[in-house]
Each structure stands twice: as C-alpha cells, then as structure tokens.
C-alpha cells in the first residue's frame, strides 16, 4: 500500500471532542484577536493556545474521553482599538465526555 494511503494512529479518524467558544467583552460584544489558553484541570501547563476570530469565536479539538479542562483568556498586552485595556474574567471549567462538542463563553472585564 502506498504511504499516502495508510492512516496514522493519531490521524483524522481518531475520535475527538471539540471545545467551541466565544470571547465576550465587557459590553457583551464578541472580541477579536484575544489569546485563549486551554489546559487539563489537573495540570498547570497550557496545552493549547489559540486566538479568537473576527466573530470572537475559537475552536479546539481535544482527545475524546472523560476529561476536565480549564479555558481562559490571556489579555496581557491586549488593548481594544480605542486604547482601553481589558481584564480577564474567571476561567471557565469545561467537562468533556466522549466525542462531543462543548460550547462555552469566555467573558472579559
């Protein structure tokens, strides 16, 4: 079988869950370009780092299975177009089971 025809063990066919969220500003409008960090609840180190898109949305694939995650916004050095600095809100606890999609909101102050 040609190399391109073999599936890798961690390839696209491996089951995954999806953490999908929106970053909301203090005015309840979505915020673009905010760094979003995700880690497992029982760990200290960030596993994934991504940015909110123009609709304030982000999505991260995580391994399928019963796992708790913590999601938060890192606004260090981030400021709005009008020059205002934002403050991070509370981290969001996310519980994932199996290969599901979990929708959350990350709120800034």
Residue pairs with C-beta under 8 A, 6 or more apart in sequence:
7 13
15 64
15 98
15 99
16 61
16 62
16 63
16 64
16 99
17 61
17 62
17 63
17 64
17 65
17 96
17 97
17 98
17 99
17 100
17 101
17 102
18 59
18 60
18 61
18 62
18 100
18 101
18 102
19 38
19 59
19 60
19 62
19 69
19 71
19 94
19 96
19 102
19 104
20 57
20 58
20 59
20 101
20 102
20 103
20 104
21 36
21 57
21 58
21 59
21 71
21 92
21 103
21 104
21 105
21 106
22 30
22 52
22 55
22 56
22 57
22 58
22 104
22 105
22 106
23 30
23 31
23 34
23 36
23 52
23 56
23 57
23 58
23 73
23 105
23 106
23 108
24 30
24 31
24 56
24 105
24 106
24 107
24 108
25 31
25 80
25 86
25 108
26 86
26 108
26 109
29 56
30 52
30 55
30 56
30 57
31 52
31 56
31 80
31 86
31 108
32 52
32 53
32 54
32 55
32 56
33 51
33 52
33 78
34 51
34 52
34 56
34 73
34 74
34 75
34 78
34 86
34 106
34 108
35 49
35 50
35 51
35 73
35 74
35 75
35 78
36 49
36 50
36 51
36 52
36 58
36 60
36 71
36 72
36 73
36 74
36 106
37 46
37 48
37 49
37 71
37 72
37 73
37 74
38 46
38 47
38 48
38 49
38 50
38 60
38 62
38 69
38 70
38 71
39 45
39 46
39 47
39 48
39 69
39 70
40 47
40 67
40 68
40 69
40 70
41 67
41 68
41 69
41 70
41 93
42 68
48 60
48 62
49 74
50 58
50 60
51 58
52 58
62 69
62 96
64 96
64 98
64 99
65 96
65 97
65 98
66 95
66 96
66 97
66 98
67 95
67 96
68 93
68 94
68 95
68 96
69 93
69 94
69 95
69 96
70 91
70 92
70 93
70 94
71 91
71 92
71 94
71 104
71 106
72 88
72 91
72 92
72 106
73 88
73 89
73 106
73 108
74 88
75 85
75 86
75 87
75 88
75 108
78 85
78 86
79 85
79 86
80 86
86 108
86 109
87 108
87 109
88 108
88 109
89 106
89 107
89 108
89 109
90 107
92 104
92 105
92 106
94 102
94 104
95 102
96 102
